[in-house]
Amino acid sequence: MKNRKGFGQIIITAMFVYSAILCHFHASSMLENGNMFEAILFWFFCFTAILGSLRFKIANFIEENFFKKKKNK
């Protein structure tokens, strides 16, 4: 597994979190204005940004649970 703790990776992760927060607040304002479809769309963007910020944890989970099982067989 690669070392994934460079300064650039930390900045990118922080930007994913920041964009998720912005999408959430924009979706909330869209919902108050009555644009339900656009609010749901921005919450979907928020969710994908959160997944992007957790990309290394997701990769570790997949590597530990799926690839090690194949090696043991």
Summary of the structure (lengths in Angstrom):
residues: 73
radius of gyration: 16.8
end to end distance: 20.5
largest distance: 55.8
contacts: 168
relative contact order: 0.12
helix: 85%
strand: 0%
